[in-house]
């Protein structure tokens, strides 16, 4: 993997307190965007919040910050949607120069990062 901001998201079929999830978070260094915001339970969608499990995750590397996070209303899925607003730090100019010197062209995907 190339260094830089990373976002891993989706239905991981693991609760945040499962050993699998904790090992994955620890080995990758990714942090849970839910931290400090409550449980944000998402499955099964048809049950009350206290009976659901948070299976849908947004995990972030350094350089990515959660600005807002919410669970949406019931849809046609058995999972509730997760809405997340994130801020991604731009790579430092020295990092870009170093990567070009190594023959690697950084990929810039947002207008703000250009």
C-alpha positions as a Python dict, from the first residue, in 0.01 Angstrom:
ca = {
    (1, 'X'): (0, 0, 0),
    (2, 'X'): (112, 353, -71),
    (3, 'X'): (152, 582, 230),
    (4, 'X'): (-110, 848, 277),
    (5, 'X'): (-462, 889, 408),
    (6, 'X'): (-672, 573, 403),
    (7, 'X'): (-1042, 504, 460),
    (8, 'X'): (-1183, 153, 502),
    (9, 'X'): (-1560, 132, 518),
    (10, 'X'): (-1843, -112, 489),
    (11, 'X'): (-2022, -402, 651),
    (12, 'X'): (-1736, -585, 820),
    (13, 'X'): (-1968, -840, 988),
    (14, 'X'): (-1789, -773, 1316),
    (15, 'X'): (-1887, -564, 1614),
    (16, 'X'): (-1634, -310, 1746),
    (17, 'X'): (-1585, -523, 2059),
    (18, 'X'): (-1509, -845, 1869),
    (19, 'X'): (-1154, -979, 1883),
    (20, 'X'): (-1135, -986, 1501),
    (21, 'X'): (-1225, -618, 1475),
    (22, 'X'): (-983, -521, 1754),
    (23, 'X'): (-698, -718, 1592),
    (24, 'X'): (-770, -560, 1253),
    (25, 'X'): (-775, -208, 1401),
    (26, 'X'): (-456, -270, 1598),
    (27, 'X'): (-265, -423, 1306),
    (28, 'X'): (-362, -147, 1060),
    (29, 'X'): (-349, 150, 1297),
    (30, 'X'): (-690, 259, 1171),
    (31, 'X'): (-925, 434, 1414),
    (32, 'X'): (-1302, 404, 1431),
    (33, 'X'): (-1490, 715, 1313),
    (34, 'X'): (-1754, 629, 1574),
    (35, 'X'): (-1519, 709, 1867),
    (36, 'X'): (-1680, 957, 2103),
    (37, 'X'): (-2007, 958, 1908),
    (38, 'X'): (-2201, 666, 2055),
    (39, 'X'): (-2269, 313, 1929),
    (40, 'X'): (-2436, 400, 1595),
    (41, 'X'): (-2601, 58, 1565),
    (42, 'X'): (-2691, -45, 1209),
    (43, 'X'): (-2809, -407, 1198),
    (44, 'X'): (-3075, -543, 1180),
    (45, 'X'): (-3247, -227, 1060),
    (46, 'X'): (-3597, -335, 1167),
    (47, 'X'): (-3515, -350, 1540),
    (48, 'X'): (-3501, -64, 1792),
    (49, 'X'): (-3155, 97, 1832),
    (50, 'X'): (-3081, -76, 2163),
    (51, 'X'): (-3130, -419, 2004),
    (52, 'X'): (-2914, -356, 1694),
    (53, 'X'): (-2540, -421, 1650),
    (54, 'X'): (-2287, -178, 1496),
    (55, 'X'): (-2162, -389, 1203),
    (56, 'X'): (-2109, -109, 949),
    (57, 'X'): (-1781, 73, 1003),
    (58, 'X'): (-1578, 368, 876),
    (59, 'X'): (-1213, 329, 979),
    (60, 'X'): (-961, 607, 927),
    (61, 'X'): (-587, 645, 910),
    (62, 'X'): (-388, 942, 1033),
    (63, 'X'): (-464, 1242, 815),
    (64, 'X'): (-838, 1174, 802),
    (65, 'X'): (-1071, 1337, 1056),
    (66, 'X'): (-1441, 1276, 1124),
    (67, 'X'): (-1637, 1601, 1108),
    (68, 'X'): (-1981, 1444, 1144),
    (69, 'X'): (-2127, 1094, 1162),
    (70, 'X'): (-2485, 972, 1176),
    (71, 'X'): (-2698, 664, 1113),
    (72, 'X'): (-2972, 717, 858),
    (73, 'X'): (-3332, 596, 844),
    (74, 'X'): (-3459, 253, 744),
    (75, 'X'): (-3423, 180, 371),
    (76, 'X'): (-3482, -139, 171),
    (77, 'X'): (-3164, -289, 320),
    (78, 'X'): (-3141, -492, 639),
    (79, 'X'): (-2866, -246, 744),
    (80, 'X'): (-2912, 122, 824),
    (81, 'X'): (-2699, 364, 620),
    (82, 'X'): (-2403, 541, 781),
    (83, 'X'): (-2344, 904, 684),
    (84, 'X'): (-1995, 1039, 747),
    (85, 'X'): (-1840, 1377, 669),
    (86, 'X'): (-1462, 1358, 662),
    (87, 'X'): (-1171, 1598, 622),
    (88, 'X'): (-861, 1464, 447),
    (89, 'X'): (-530, 1643, 494),
    (90, 'X'): (-336, 1726, 181),
    (91, 'X'): (-1, 1551, 141),
    (92, 'X'): (299, 1764, 227),
    (93, 'X'): (497, 1898, -70),
    (94, 'X'): (814, 1722, 49),
    (95, 'X'): (632, 1390, 55),
    (96, 'X'): (515, 1442, -306),
    (97, 'X'): (868, 1537, -420),
    (98, 'X'): (1015, 1232, -243),
    (99, 'X'): (761, 998, -404),
    (100, 'X'): (832, 1146, -752),
    (101, 'X'): (1206, 1099, -693),
    (102, 'X'): (1136, 731, -626),
    (103, 'X'): (953, 710, -961),
    (104, 'X'): (607, 702, -801),
    (105, 'X'): (351, 958, -914),
    (106, 'X'): (107, 1043, -633),
    (107, 'X'): (-258, 1015, -725),
    (108, 'X'): (-458, 1329, -641),
    (109, 'X'): (-832, 1271, -652),
    (110, 'X'): (-990, 1586, -511),
    (111, 'X'): (-990, 1944, -633),
    (112, 'X'): (-893, 2065, -283),
    (113, 'X'): (-574, 1857, -287),
    (114, 'X'): (-445, 1996, -621),
}
